[in-house]
Amino acid sequence: MKAIKITDDAHARLTNITGLLMAKSRKPQTYADAVQALTTQAILLPEEMISHIQEVISNNKDLGYTTIEEFVKAAVRGKLEAVFKGRVLS
């Protein structure tokens, strides 16, 4: 087992991701599980795109998005529904 130093912010984010994984799987999860999920399930977007998404979220509260993740999920869901001719996807 290896030890690494991380910032308090990174620790808080890993804790949050670990909690989400536990809620999803209904099983205990570790930080190692969170890191594994991040390295296998994460999608990297260019910083400029992230900035545009943050701007949309900040300037359009009526859209109902509070996080980049919510916005991206909705965008991908919309694209998939278009490709699958309106079939609702969860």
PyMOL Python script that loads the backbone (N, CA, C, O; Angstrom):
from pymol import cmd

cmd.read_pdbstr("""\
ATOM      1  N   MET A   1       0.842  -1.168   0.000  1.00  0.00           N
ATOM      2  CA  MET A   1       0.000   0.000   0.000  1.00  0.00           C
ATOM      3  C   MET A   1       0.889   1.235   0.000  1.00  0.00           C
ATOM      4  O   MET A   1       1.897   1.277   0.706  1.00  0.00           O
ATOM      5  N   LYS A   2       0.520   2.237  -0.789  1.00  0.00           N
ATOM      6  CA  LYS A   2       1.272   3.476  -0.903  1.00  0.00           C
ATOM      7  C   LYS A   2       0.505   4.610  -0.235  1.00  0.00           C
ATOM      8  O   LYS A   2      -0.726   4.611  -0.217  1.00  0.00           O
ATOM      9  N   ALA A   3       1.222   5.554   0.301  1.00  0.00           N
ATOM     10  CA  ALA A   3       0.616   6.758   0.873  1.00  0.00           C
ATOM     11  C   ALA A   3       0.898   7.929  -0.056  1.00  0.00           C
ATOM     12  O   ALA A   3       1.992   8.048  -0.606  1.00  0.00           O
ATOM     13  N   ILE A   4      -0.098   8.792  -0.226  1.00  0.00           N
ATOM     14  CA  ILE A   4       0.095   9.992  -1.031  1.00  0.00           C
ATOM     15  C   ILE A   4      -0.453  11.188  -0.258  1.00  0.00           C
ATOM     16  O   ILE A   4      -1.326  11.039   0.597  1.00  0.00           O
ATOM     17  N   LYS A   5       0.067  12.369  -0.566  1.00  0.00           N
ATOM     18  CA  LYS A   5      -0.435  13.593   0.028  1.00  0.00           C
ATOM     19  C   LYS A   5      -1.385  14.241  -0.967  1.00  0.00           C
ATOM     20  O   LYS A   5      -1.078  14.349  -2.155  1.00  0.00           O
ATOM     21  N   ILE A   6      -2.540  14.670  -0.472  1.00  0.00           N
ATOM     22  CA  ILE A   6      -3.497  15.373  -1.316  1.00  0.00           C
ATOM     23  C   ILE A   6      -4.000  16.598  -0.565  1.00  0.00           C
ATOM     24  O   ILE A   6      -3.909  16.668   0.660  1.00  0.00           O
ATOM     25  N   THR A   7      -4.523  17.547  -1.300  1.00  0.00           N
ATOM     26  CA  THR A   7      -5.068  18.750  -0.681  1.00  0.00           C
ATOM     27  C   THR A   7      -6.379  18.429   0.029  1.00  0.00           C
ATOM     28  O   THR A   7      -6.989  17.385  -0.201  1.00  0.00           O
ATOM     29  N   ASP A   8      -6.794  19.334   0.883  1.00  0.00           N
ATOM     30  CA  ASP A   8      -8.080  19.163   1.559  1.00  0.00           C
ATOM     31  C   ASP A   8      -9.222  19.123   0.552  1.00  0.00           C
ATOM     32  O   ASP A   8     -10.182  18.370   0.720  1.00  0.00           O
ATOM     33  N   ASP A   9      -9.114  19.938  -0.499  1.00  0.00           N
ATOM     34  CA  ASP A   9     -10.146  19.951  -1.531  1.00  0.00           C
ATOM     35  C   ASP A   9     -10.224  18.609  -2.254  1.00  0.00           C
ATOM     36  O   ASP A   9     -11.315  18.088  -2.488  1.00  0.00           O
ATOM     37  N   ALA A  10      -9.057  18.049  -2.611  1.00  0.00           N
ATOM     38  CA  ALA A  10      -9.036  16.741  -3.275  1.00  0.00           C
ATOM     39  C   ALA A  10      -9.603  15.667  -2.348  1.00  0.00           C
ATOM     40  O   ALA A  10     -10.318  14.771  -2.796  1.00  0.00           O
ATOM     41  N   HIS A  11      -9.284  15.758  -1.067  1.00  0.00           N
ATOM     42  CA  HIS A  11      -9.813  14.798  -0.085  1.00  0.00           C
ATOM     43  C   HIS A  11     -11.335  14.886  -0.022  1.00  0.00           C
ATOM     44  O   HIS A  11     -12.020  13.863   0.004  1.00  0.00           O
ATOM     45  N   ALA A  12     -11.863  16.112   0.003  1.00  0.00           N
ATOM     46  CA  ALA A  12     -13.311  16.297   0.054  1.00  0.00           C
ATOM     47  C   ALA A  12     -13.973  15.739  -1.203  1.00  0.00           C
ATOM     48  O   ALA A  12     -15.032  15.116  -1.127  1.00  0.00           O
ATOM     49  N   ARG A  13     -13.351  15.961  -2.350  1.00  0.00           N
ATOM     50  CA  ARG A  13     -13.920  15.446  -3.603  1.00  0.00           C
ATOM     51  C   ARG A  13     -13.893  13.919  -3.650  1.00  0.00           C
ATOM     52  O   ARG A  13     -14.857  13.294  -4.090  1.00  0.00           O
ATOM     53  N   LEU A  14     -12.800  13.322  -3.200  1.00  0.00           N
ATOM     54  CA  LEU A  14     -12.723  11.855  -3.154  1.00  0.00           C
ATOM     55  C   LEU A  14     -13.767  11.291  -2.202  1.00  0.00           C
ATOM     56  O   LEU A  14     -14.389  10.268  -2.486  1.00  0.00           O
ATOM     57  N   THR A  15     -13.955  11.962  -1.069  1.00  0.00           N
ATOM     58  CA  THR A  15     -14.974  11.527  -0.109  1.00  0.00           C
ATOM     59  C   THR A  15     -16.355  11.584  -0.753  1.00  0.00           C
ATOM     60  O   THR A  15     -17.157  10.666  -0.585  1.00  0.00           O
ATOM     61  N   ASN A  16     -16.635  12.658  -1.489  1.00  0.00           N
ATOM     62  CA  ASN A  16     -17.917  12.795  -2.174  1.00  0.00           C
ATOM     63  C   ASN A  16     -18.102  11.687  -3.214  1.00  0.00           C
ATOM     64  O   ASN A  16     -19.168  11.075  -3.285  1.00  0.00           O
ATOM     65  N   ILE A  17     -17.087  11.432  -4.006  1.00  0.00           N
ATOM     66  CA  ILE A  17     -17.169  10.390  -5.036  1.00  0.00           C
ATOM     67  C   ILE A  17     -17.346   9.017  -4.396  1.00  0.00           C
ATOM     68  O   ILE A  17     -18.108   8.188  -4.894  1.00  0.00           O
ATOM     69  N   THR A  18     -16.645   8.779  -3.298  1.00  0.00           N
ATOM     70  CA  THR A  18     -16.793   7.508  -2.584  1.00  0.00           C
ATOM     71  C   THR A  18     -18.233   7.340  -2.108  1.00  0.00           C
ATOM     72  O   THR A  18     -18.800   6.252  -2.209  1.00  0.00           O
ATOM     73  N   GLY A  19     -18.822   8.415  -1.591  1.00  0.00           N
ATOM     74  CA  GLY A  19     -20.225   8.364  -1.161  1.00  0.00           C
ATOM     75  C   GLY A  19     -21.169   8.081  -2.314  1.00  0.00           C
ATOM     76  O   GLY A  19     -22.106   7.295  -2.171  1.00  0.00           O
ATOM     77  N   LEU A  20     -20.933   8.715  -3.460  1.00  0.00           N
ATOM     78  CA  LEU A  20     -21.770   8.463  -4.635  1.00  0.00           C
ATOM     79  C   LEU A  20     -21.662   7.008  -5.088  1.00  0.00           C
ATOM     80  O   LEU A  20     -22.658   6.384  -5.455  1.00  0.00           O
ATOM     81  N   LEU A  21     -20.440   6.478  -5.056  1.00  0.00           N
ATOM     82  CA  LEU A  21     -20.246   5.069  -5.433  1.00  0.00           C
ATOM     83  C   LEU A  21     -20.970   4.136  -4.477  1.00  0.00           C
ATOM     84  O   LEU A  21     -21.554   3.137  -4.895  1.00  0.00           O
ATOM     85  N   MET A  22     -20.928   4.470  -3.177  1.00  0.00           N
ATOM     86  CA  MET A  22     -21.631   3.638  -2.192  1.00  0.00           C
ATOM     87  C   MET A  22     -23.134   3.688  -2.428  1.00  0.00           C
ATOM     88  O   MET A  22     -23.810   2.662  -2.355  1.00  0.00           O
ATOM     89  N   ALA A  23     -23.657   4.873  -2.711  1.00  0.00           N
ATOM     90  CA  ALA A  23     -25.094   5.000  -2.967  1.00  0.00           C
ATOM     91  C   ALA A  23     -25.496   4.204  -4.203  1.00  0.00           C
ATOM     92  O   ALA A  23     -26.558   3.581  -4.233  1.00  0.00           O
ATOM     93  N   LYS A  24     -24.648   4.229  -5.210  1.00  0.00           N
ATOM     94  CA  LYS A  24     -24.940   3.530  -6.465  1.00  0.00           C
ATOM     95  C   LYS A  24     -24.854   2.009  -6.304  1.00  0.00           C
ATOM     96  O   LYS A  24     -25.722   1.279  -6.781  1.00  0.00           O
ATOM     97  N   SER A  25     -23.800   1.538  -5.628  1.00  0.00           N
ATOM     98  CA  SER A  25     -23.566   0.094  -5.533  1.00  0.00           C
ATOM     99  C   SER A  25     -24.201  -0.540  -4.302  1.00  0.00           C
ATOM    100  O   SER A  25     -24.364  -1.758  -4.228  1.00  0.00           O
ATOM    101  N   ARG A  26     -24.557   0.310  -3.332  1.00  0.00           N
ATOM    102  CA  ARG A  26     -25.095  -0.165  -2.042  1.00  0.00           C
ATOM    103  C   ARG A  26     -24.114  -1.089  -1.324  1.00  0.00           C
ATOM    104  O   ARG A  26     -24.510  -1.996  -0.592  1.00  0.00           O
ATOM    105  N   LYS A  27     -22.805  -0.831  -1.556  1.00  0.00           N
ATOM    106  CA  LYS A  27     -21.740  -1.587  -0.895  1.00  0.00           C
ATOM    107  C   LYS A  27     -20.687  -0.603  -0.405  1.00  0.00           C
ATOM    108  O   LYS A  27     -20.543   0.483  -0.967  1.00  0.00           O
ATOM    109  N   PRO A  28     -19.952  -0.975   0.636  1.00  0.00           N
ATOM    110  CA  PRO A  28     -18.864  -0.099   1.094  1.00  0.00           C
ATOM    111  C   PRO A  28     -17.849   0.133  -0.026  1.00  0.00           C
ATOM    112  O   PRO A  28     -17.552  -0.770  -0.808  1.00  0.00           O
ATOM    113  N   GLN A  29     -17.325   1.354  -0.091  1.00  0.00           N
ATOM    114  CA  GLN A  29     -16.343   1.725  -1.106  1.00  0.00           C
ATOM    115  C   GLN A  29     -15.152   2.389  -0.422  1.00  0.00           C
ATOM    116  O   GLN A  29     -15.268   2.895   0.694  1.00  0.00           O
ATOM    117  N   THR A  30     -14.032   2.383  -1.087  1.00  0.00           N
ATOM    118  CA  THR A  30     -12.816   2.986  -0.555  1.00  0.00           C
ATOM    119  C   THR A  30     -12.356   4.112  -1.480  1.00  0.00           C
ATOM    120  O   THR A  30     -12.883   4.281  -2.580  1.00  0.00           O
ATOM    121  N   TYR A  31     -11.365   4.879  -1.016  1.00  0.00           N
ATOM    122  CA  TYR A  31     -10.781   5.892  -1.893  1.00  0.00           C
ATOM    123  C   TYR A  31     -10.159   5.234  -3.123  1.00  0.00           C
ATOM    124  O   TYR A  31     -10.173   5.811  -4.210  1.00  0.00           O
ATOM    125  N   ALA A  32      -9.619   4.040  -2.956  1.00  0.00           N
ATOM    126  CA  ALA A  32      -9.059   3.317  -4.102  1.00  0.00           C
ATOM    127  C   ALA A  32     -10.157   3.055  -5.141  1.00  0.00           C
ATOM    128  O   ALA A  32      -9.913   3.158  -6.343  1.00  0.00           O
ATOM    129  N   ASP A  33     -11.357   2.719  -4.678  1.00  0.00           N
ATOM    130  CA  ASP A  33     -12.483   2.521  -5.594  1.00  0.00           C
ATOM    131  C   ASP A  33     -12.828   3.821  -6.316  1.00  0.00           C
ATOM    132  O   ASP A  33     -13.126   3.818  -7.510  1.00  0.00           O
ATOM    133  N   ALA A  34     -12.785   4.943  -5.571  1.00  0.00           N
ATOM    134  CA  ALA A  34     -13.081   6.243  -6.169  1.00  0.00           C
ATOM    135  C   ALA A  34     -12.042   6.602  -7.230  1.00  0.00           C
ATOM    136  O   ALA A  34     -12.391   7.071  -8.314  1.00  0.00           O
ATOM    137  N   VAL A  35     -10.783   6.384  -6.917  1.00  0.00           N
ATOM    138  CA  VAL A  35      -9.721   6.681  -7.888  1.00  0.00           C
ATOM    139  C   VAL A  35      -9.873   5.777  -9.110  1.00  0.00           C
ATOM    140  O   VAL A  35      -9.701   6.236 -10.239  1.00  0.00           O
ATOM    141  N   GLN A  36     -10.187   4.520  -8.901  1.00  0.00           N
ATOM    142  CA  GLN A  36     -10.404   3.585 -10.018  1.00  0.00           C
ATOM    143  C   GLN A  36     -11.548   4.074 -10.900  1.00  0.00           C
ATOM    144  O   GLN A  36     -11.437   4.067 -12.126  1.00  0.00           O
ATOM    145  N   ALA A  37     -12.636   4.494 -10.284  1.00  0.00           N
ATOM    146  CA  ALA A  37     -13.775   4.997 -11.050  1.00  0.00           C
ATOM    147  C   ALA A  37     -13.387   6.245 -11.839  1.00  0.00           C
ATOM    148  O   ALA A  37     -13.774   6.404 -12.997  1.00  0.00           O
ATOM    149  N   LEU A  38     -12.622   7.125 -11.204  1.00  0.00           N
ATOM    150  CA  LEU A  38     -12.195   8.351 -11.889  1.00  0.00           C
ATOM    151  C   LEU A  38     -11.296   8.059 -13.078  1.00  0.00           C
ATOM    152  O   LEU A  38     -11.364   8.753 -14.092  1.00  0.00           O
ATOM    153  N   THR A  39     -10.468   7.059 -12.966  1.00  0.00           N
ATOM    154  CA  THR A  39      -9.534   6.769 -14.050  1.00  0.00           C
ATOM    155  C   THR A  39     -10.150   5.914 -15.149  1.00  0.00           C
ATOM    156  O   THR A  39      -9.588   5.814 -16.240  1.00  0.00           O
ATOM    157  N   THR A  40     -11.286   5.301 -14.880  1.00  0.00           N
ATOM    158  CA  THR A  40     -11.910   4.465 -15.907  1.00  0.00           C
ATOM    159  C   THR A  40     -13.221   5.038 -16.433  1.00  0.00           C
ATOM    160  O   THR A  40     -13.637   4.693 -17.538  1.00  0.00           O
ATOM    161  N   GLN A  41     -13.883   5.908 -15.665  1.00  0.00           N
ATOM    162  CA  GLN A  41     -15.184   6.422 -16.069  1.00  0.00           C
ATOM    163  C   GLN A  41     -15.191   7.911 -16.345  1.00  0.00           C
ATOM    164  O   GLN A  41     -16.186   8.432 -16.850  1.00  0.00           O
ATOM    165  N   ALA A  42     -14.130   8.602 -16.037  1.00  0.00           N
ATOM    166  CA  ALA A  42     -14.084  10.053 -16.202  1.00  0.00           C
ATOM    167  C   ALA A  42     -13.926  10.435 -17.666  1.00  0.00           C
ATOM    168  O   ALA A  42     -13.300   9.724 -18.452  1.00  0.00           O
ATOM    169  N   ILE A  43     -14.504  11.565 -18.007  1.00  0.00           N
ATOM    170  CA  ILE A  43     -14.350  12.125 -19.340  1.00  0.00           C
ATOM    171  C   ILE A  43     -13.683  13.480 -19.170  1.00  0.00           C
ATOM    172  O   ILE A  43     -14.168  14.325 -18.417  1.00  0.00           O
ATOM    173  N   LEU A  44     -12.583  13.687 -19.859  1.00  0.00           N
ATOM    174  CA  LEU A  44     -11.858  14.941 -19.756  1.00  0.00           C
ATOM    175  C   LEU A  44     -12.331  15.893 -20.846  1.00  0.00           C
ATOM    176  O   LEU A  44     -12.411  15.526 -22.018  1.00  0.00           O
ATOM    177  N   LEU A  45     -12.641  17.118 -20.444  1.00  0.00           N
ATOM    178  CA  LEU A  45     -13.069  18.146 -21.383  1.00  0.00           C
ATOM    179  C   LEU A  45     -12.043  19.267 -21.383  1.00  0.00           C
ATOM    180  O   LEU A  45     -11.399  19.520 -20.365  1.00  0.00           O
ATOM    181  N   PRO A  46     -11.886  19.942 -22.517  1.00  0.00           N
ATOM    182  CA  PRO A  46     -10.959  21.066 -22.565  1.00  0.00           C
ATOM    183  C   PRO A  46     -11.390  22.153 -21.573  1.00  0.00           C
ATOM    184  O   PRO A  46     -12.582  22.351 -21.336  1.00  0.00           O
ATOM    185  N   GLU A  47     -10.403  22.856 -20.996  1.00  0.00           N
ATOM    186  CA  GLU A  47     -10.673  23.913 -20.023  1.00  0.00           C
ATOM    187  C   GLU A  47     -11.613  24.974 -20.595  1.00  0.00           C
ATOM    188  O   GLU A  47     -12.482  25.481 -19.884  1.00  0.00           O
ATOM    189  N   GLU A  48     -11.446  25.310 -21.867  1.00  0.00           N
ATOM    190  CA  GLU A  48     -12.305  26.324 -22.485  1.00  0.00           C
ATOM    191  C   GLU A  48     -13.769  25.876 -22.488  1.00  0.00           C
ATOM    192  O   GLU A  48     -14.669  26.683 -22.250  1.00  0.00           O
ATOM    193  N   MET A  49     -14.003  24.590 -22.758  1.00  0.00           N
ATOM    194  CA  MET A  49     -15.365  24.073 -22.753  1.00  0.00           C
ATOM    195  C   MET A  49     -15.945  24.115 -21.339  1.00  0.00           C
ATOM    196  O   MET A  49     -17.106  24.478 -21.146  1.00  0.00           O
ATOM    197  N   ILE A  50     -15.132  23.743 -20.359  1.00  0.00           N
ATOM    198  CA  ILE A  50     -15.563  23.802 -18.959  1.00  0.00           C
ATOM    199  C   ILE A  50     -15.941  25.233 -18.593  1.00  0.00           C
ATOM    200  O   ILE A  50     -16.954  25.460 -17.931  1.00  0.00           O
ATOM    201  N   SER A  51     -15.132  26.195 -19.021  1.00  0.00           N
ATOM    202  CA  SER A  51     -15.423  27.608 -18.738  1.00  0.00           C
ATOM    203  C   SER A  51     -16.752  28.028 -19.352  1.00  0.00           C
ATOM    204  O   SER A  51     -17.530  28.739 -18.716  1.00  0.00           O
ATOM    205  N   HIS A  52     -17.018  27.597 -20.577  1.00  0.00           N
ATOM    206  CA  HIS A  52     -18.284  27.935 -21.235  1.00  0.00           C
ATOM    207  C   HIS A  52     -19.463  27.312 -20.489  1.00  0.00           C
ATOM    208  O   HIS A  52     -20.498  27.951 -20.304  1.00  0.00           O
ATOM    209  N   ILE A  53     -19.298  26.069 -20.066  1.00  0.00           N
ATOM    210  CA  ILE A  53     -20.376  25.397 -19.324  1.00  0.00           C
ATOM    211  C   ILE A  53     -20.626  26.114 -18.014  1.00  0.00           C
ATOM    212  O   ILE A  53     -21.779  26.344 -17.652  1.00  0.00           O
ATOM    213  N   GLN A  54     -19.567  26.476 -17.289  1.00  0.00           N
ATOM    214  CA  GLN A  54     -19.727  27.202 -16.028  1.00  0.00           C
ATOM    215  C   GLN A  54     -20.428  28.538 -16.252  1.00  0.00           C
ATOM    216  O   GLN A  54     -21.258  28.953 -15.443  1.00  0.00           O
ATOM    217  N   GLU A  55     -20.092  29.203 -17.344  1.00  0.00           N
ATOM    218  CA  GLU A  55     -20.739  30.475 -17.675  1.00  0.00           C
ATOM    219  C   GLU A  55     -22.231  30.280 -17.931  1.00  0.00           C
ATOM    220  O   GLU A  55     -23.051  31.067 -17.457  1.00  0.00           O
ATOM    221  N   VAL A  56     -22.585  29.241 -18.673  1.00  0.00           N
ATOM    222  CA  VAL A  56     -23.997  28.950 -18.945  1.00  0.00           C
ATOM    223  C   VAL A  56     -24.737  28.673 -17.638  1.00  0.00           C
ATOM    224  O   VAL A  56     -25.831  29.193 -17.418  1.00  0.00           O
ATOM    225  N   ILE A  57     -24.141  27.858 -16.777  1.00  0.00           N
ATOM    226  CA  ILE A  57     -24.774  27.515 -15.498  1.00  0.00           C
ATOM    227  C   ILE A  57     -24.967  28.769 -14.647  1.00  0.00           C
ATOM    228  O   ILE A  57     -26.036  28.976 -14.073  1.00  0.00           O
ATOM    229  N   SER A  58     -23.935  29.599 -14.569  1.00  0.00           N
ATOM    230  CA  SER A  58     -23.984  30.810 -13.736  1.00  0.00           C
ATOM    231  C   SER A  58     -24.977  31.846 -14.255  1.00  0.00           C
ATOM    232  O   SER A  58     -25.666  32.500 -13.472  1.00  0.00           O
ATOM    233  N   ASN A  59     -25.046  31.990 -15.573  1.00  0.00           N
ATOM    234  CA  ASN A  59     -25.870  33.044 -16.162  1.00  0.00           C
ATOM    235  C   ASN A  59     -27.285  32.611 -16.516  1.00  0.00           C
ATOM    236  O   ASN A  59     -28.087  33.426 -16.970  1.00  0.00           O
ATOM    237  N   ASN A  60     -27.596  31.341 -16.313  1.00  0.00           N
ATOM    238  CA  ASN A  60     -28.918  30.822 -16.691  1.00  0.00           C
ATOM    239  C   ASN A  60     -29.462  29.915 -15.592  1.00  0.00           C
ATOM    240  O   ASN A  60     -29.705  28.729 -15.814  1.00  0.00           O
ATOM    241  N   LYS A  61     -29.650  30.485 -14.412  1.00  0.00           N
ATOM    242  CA  LYS A  61     -30.134  29.698 -13.257  1.00  0.00           C
ATOM    243  C   LYS A  61     -31.469  29.027 -13.558  1.00  0.00           C
ATOM    244  O   LYS A  61     -31.772  27.969 -13.007  1.00  0.00           O
ATOM    245  N   ASP A  62     -32.273  29.641 -14.437  1.00  0.00           N
ATOM    246  CA  ASP A  62     -33.581  29.085 -14.776  1.00  0.00           C
ATOM    247  C   ASP A  62     -33.494  27.740 -15.489  1.00  0.00           C
ATOM    248  O   ASP A  62     -34.492  27.024 -15.569  1.00  0.00           O
ATOM    249  N   LEU A  63     -32.315  27.381 -16.010  1.00  0.00           N
ATOM    250  CA  LEU A  63     -32.149  26.073 -16.650  1.00  0.00           C
ATOM    251  C   LEU A  63     -32.139  24.944 -15.628  1.00  0.00           C
ATOM    252  O   LEU A  63     -32.416  23.792 -15.960  1.00  0.00           O
ATOM    253  N   GLY A  64     -31.817  25.287 -14.376  1.00  0.00           N
ATOM    254  CA  GLY A  64     -31.870  24.300 -13.302  1.00  0.00           C
ATOM    255  C   GLY A  64     -30.589  23.528 -13.052  1.00  0.00           C
ATOM    256  O   GLY A  64     -30.581  22.619 -12.222  1.00  0.00           O
ATOM    257  N   TYR A  65     -29.518  23.855 -13.734  1.00  0.00           N
ATOM    258  CA  TYR A  65     -28.253  23.142 -13.525  1.00  0.00           C
ATOM    259  C   TYR A  65     -27.460  23.823 -12.415  1.00  0.00           C
ATOM    260  O   TYR A  65     -27.374  25.049 -12.354  1.00  0.00           O
ATOM    261  N   THR A  66     -26.884  23.005 -11.542  1.00  0.00           N
ATOM    262  CA  THR A  66     -26.041  23.553 -10.477  1.00  0.00           C
ATOM    263  C   THR A  66     -24.610  23.065 -10.591  1.00  0.00           C
ATOM    264  O   THR A  66     -23.707  23.637  -9.981  1.00  0.00           O
ATOM    265  N   THR A  67     -24.393  21.999 -11.376  1.00  0.00           N
ATOM    266  CA  THR A  67     -23.044  21.462 -11.535  1.00  0.00           C
ATOM    267  C   THR A  67     -22.762  21.174 -13.008  1.00  0.00           C
ATOM    268  O   THR A  67     -23.671  21.008 -13.821  1.00  0.00           O
ATOM    269  N   ILE A  68     -21.489  21.124 -13.315  1.00  0.00           N
ATOM    270  CA  ILE A  68     -21.060  20.772 -14.673  1.00  0.00           C
ATOM    271  C   ILE A  68     -21.537  19.361 -15.008  1.00  0.00           C
ATOM    272  O   ILE A  68     -21.958  19.096 -16.134  1.00  0.00           O
ATOM    273  N   GLU A  69     -21.470  18.461 -14.034  1.00  0.00           N
ATOM    274  CA  GLU A  69     -21.872  17.073 -14.264  1.00  0.00           C
ATOM    275  C   GLU A  69     -23.331  16.988 -14.698  1.00  0.00           C
ATOM    276  O   GLU A  69     -23.663  16.248 -15.623  1.00  0.00           O
ATOM    277  N   GLU A  70     -24.213  17.754 -14.024  1.00  0.00           N
ATOM    278  CA  GLU A  70     -25.632  17.748 -14.394  1.00  0.00           C
ATOM    279  C   GLU A  70     -25.817  18.232 -15.828  1.00  0.00           C
ATOM    280  O   GLU A  70     -26.563  17.637 -16.605  1.00  0.00           O
ATOM    281  N   PHE A  71     -25.132  19.315 -16.168  1.00  0.00           N
ATOM    282  CA  PHE A  71     -25.232  19.894 -17.503  1.00  0.00           C
ATOM    283  C   PHE A  71     -24.773  18.901 -18.568  1.00  0.00           C
ATOM    284  O   PHE A  71     -25.457  18.699 -19.571  1.00  0.00           O
ATOM    285  N   VAL A  72     -23.617  18.285 -18.347  1.00  0.00           N
ATOM    286  CA  VAL A  72     -23.062  17.350 -19.328  1.00  0.00           C
ATOM    287  C   VAL A  72     -23.959  16.123 -19.467  1.00  0.00           C
ATOM    288  O   VAL A  72     -24.195  15.655 -20.581  1.00  0.00           O
ATOM    289  N   LYS A  73     -24.463  15.596 -18.343  1.00  0.00           N
ATOM    290  CA  LYS A  73     -25.373  14.439 -18.424  1.00  0.00           C
ATOM    291  C   LYS A  73     -26.601  14.770 -19.258  1.00  0.00           C
ATOM    292  O   LYS A  73     -27.019  13.978 -20.103  1.00  0.00           O
ATOM    293  N   ALA A  74     -27.182  15.954 -19.018  1.00  0.00           N
ATOM    294  CA  ALA A  74     -28.371  16.354 -19.774  1.00  0.00           C
ATOM    295  C   ALA A  74     -28.049  16.514 -21.260  1.00  0.00           C
ATOM    296  O   ALA A  74     -28.840  16.120 -22.116  1.00  0.00           O
ATOM    297  N   ALA A  75     -26.890  17.090 -21.561  1.00  0.00           N
ATOM    298  CA  ALA A  75     -26.491  17.269 -22.959  1.00  0.00           C
ATOM    299  C   ALA A  75     -26.294  15.925 -23.654  1.00  0.00           C
ATOM    300  O   ALA A  75     -26.747  15.732 -24.783  1.00  0.00           O
ATOM    301  N   VAL A  76     -25.630  15.013 -22.990  1.00  0.00           N
ATOM    302  CA  VAL A  76     -25.392  13.687 -23.576  1.00  0.00           C
ATOM    303  C   VAL A  76     -26.719  12.938 -23.717  1.00  0.00           C
ATOM    304  O   VAL A  76     -26.966  12.296 -24.738  1.00  0.00           O
ATOM    305  N   ARG A  77     -27.577  13.020 -22.681  1.00  0.00           N
ATOM    306  CA  ARG A  77     -28.885  12.359 -22.760  1.00  0.00           C
ATOM    307  C   ARG A  77     -29.673  12.901 -23.951  1.00  0.00           C
ATOM    308  O   ARG A  77     -30.282  12.128 -24.690  1.00  0.00           O
ATOM    309  N   GLY A  78     -29.667  14.224 -24.143  1.00  0.00           N
ATOM    310  CA  GLY A  78     -30.371  14.830 -25.273  1.00  0.00           C
ATOM    311  C   GLY A  78     -29.841  14.346 -26.610  1.00  0.00           C
ATOM    312  O   GLY A  78     -30.614  14.063 -27.526  1.00  0.00           O
ATOM    313  N   LYS A  79     -28.538  14.252 -26.722  1.00  0.00           N
ATOM    314  CA  LYS A  79     -27.931  13.769 -27.969  1.00  0.00           C
ATOM    315  C   LYS A  79     -28.294  12.308 -28.220  1.00  0.00           C
ATOM    316  O   LYS A  79     -28.621  11.931 -29.345  1.00  0.00           O
ATOM    317  N   LEU A  80     -28.236  11.486 -27.173  1.00  0.00           N
ATOM    318  CA  LEU A  80     -28.593  10.073 -27.328  1.00  0.00           C
ATOM    319  C   LEU A  80     -30.060   9.911 -27.718  1.00  0.00           C
ATOM    320  O   LEU A  80     -30.392   9.075 -28.558  1.00  0.00           O
ATOM    321  N   GLU A  81     -30.938  10.708 -27.108  1.00  0.00           N
ATOM    322  CA  GLU A  81     -32.355  10.636 -27.469  1.00  0.00           C
ATOM    323  C   GLU A  81     -32.565  11.043 -28.922  1.00  0.00           C
ATOM    324  O   GLU A  81     -33.418  10.480 -29.607  1.00  0.00           O
ATOM    325  N   ALA A  82     -31.798  12.013 -29.393  1.00  0.00           N
ATOM    326  CA  ALA A  82     -31.896  12.412 -30.803  1.00  0.00           C
ATOM    327  C   ALA A  82     -31.433  11.285 -31.713  1.00  0.00           C
ATOM    328  O   ALA A  82     -32.058  11.001 -32.735  1.00  0.00           O
ATOM    329  N   VAL A  83     -30.341  10.650 -31.336  1.00  0.00           N
ATOM    330  CA  VAL A  83     -29.820   9.543 -32.145  1.00  0.00           C
ATOM    331  C   VAL A  83     -30.787   8.361 -32.140  1.00  0.00           C
ATOM    332  O   VAL A  83     -30.977   7.703 -33.163  1.00  0.00           O
ATOM    333  N   PHE A  84     -31.398   8.095 -30.982  1.00  0.00           N
ATOM    334  CA  PHE A  84     -32.320   6.969 -30.862  1.00  0.00           C
ATOM    335  C   PHE A  84     -33.760   7.394 -31.128  1.00  0.00           C
ATOM    336  O   PHE A  84     -34.698   6.726 -30.693  1.00  0.00           O
ATOM    337  N   LYS A  85     -33.933   8.496 -31.836  1.00  0.00           N
ATOM    338  CA  LYS A  85     -35.248   8.980 -32.311  1.00  0.00           C
ATOM    339  C   LYS A  85     -36.262   9.180 -31.180  1.00  0.00           C
ATOM    340  O   LYS A  85     -37.391   8.694 -31.250  1.00  0.00           O
ATOM    341  N   GLY A  86     -35.846   9.891 -30.154  1.00  0.00           N
ATOM    342  CA  GLY A  86     -36.779  10.283 -29.108  1.00  0.00           C
ATOM    343  C   GLY A  86     -36.983   9.287 -27.997  1.00  0.00           C
ATOM    344  O   GLY A  86     -37.679   9.589 -27.027  1.00  0.00           O
ATOM    345  N   ARG A  87     -36.403   8.114 -28.102  1.00  0.00           N
ATOM    346  CA  ARG A  87     -36.541   7.140 -27.020  1.00  0.00           C
ATOM    347  C   ARG A  87     -35.899   7.727 -25.772  1.00  0.00           C
ATOM    348  O   ARG A  87     -34.743   8.147 -25.813  1.00  0.00           O
ATOM    349  N   VAL A  88     -36.627   7.762 -24.672  1.00  0.00           N
ATOM    350  CA  VAL A  88     -36.134   8.360 -23.438  1.00  0.00           C
ATOM    351  C   VAL A  88     -35.112   7.428 -22.802  1.00  0.00           C
ATOM    352  O   VAL A  88     -35.370   6.242 -22.595  1.00  0.00           O
ATOM    353  N   LEU A  89     -33.963   7.983 -22.500  1.00  0.00           N
ATOM    354  CA  LEU A  89     -32.881   7.215 -21.895  1.00  0.00           C
ATOM    355  C   LEU A  89     -32.617   7.740 -20.501  1.00  0.00           C
ATOM    356  O   LEU A  89     -32.702   8.947 -20.275  1.00  0.00           O
ATOM    357  N   SER A  90     -32.298   6.864 -19.559  1.00  0.00           N
ATOM    358  CA  SER A  90     -32.004   7.321 -18.190  1.00  0.00           C
ATOM    359  C   SER A  90     -30.533   7.346 -17.942  1.00  0.00           C
ATOM    360  O   SER A  90     -30.098   7.704 -16.847  1.00  0.00           O
TER     361      SER A  90
END
""", "prot")
cmd.dss("prot")
cmd.show_as("cartoon", "prot")
cmd.util.cbc("prot")
cmd.orient("prot")
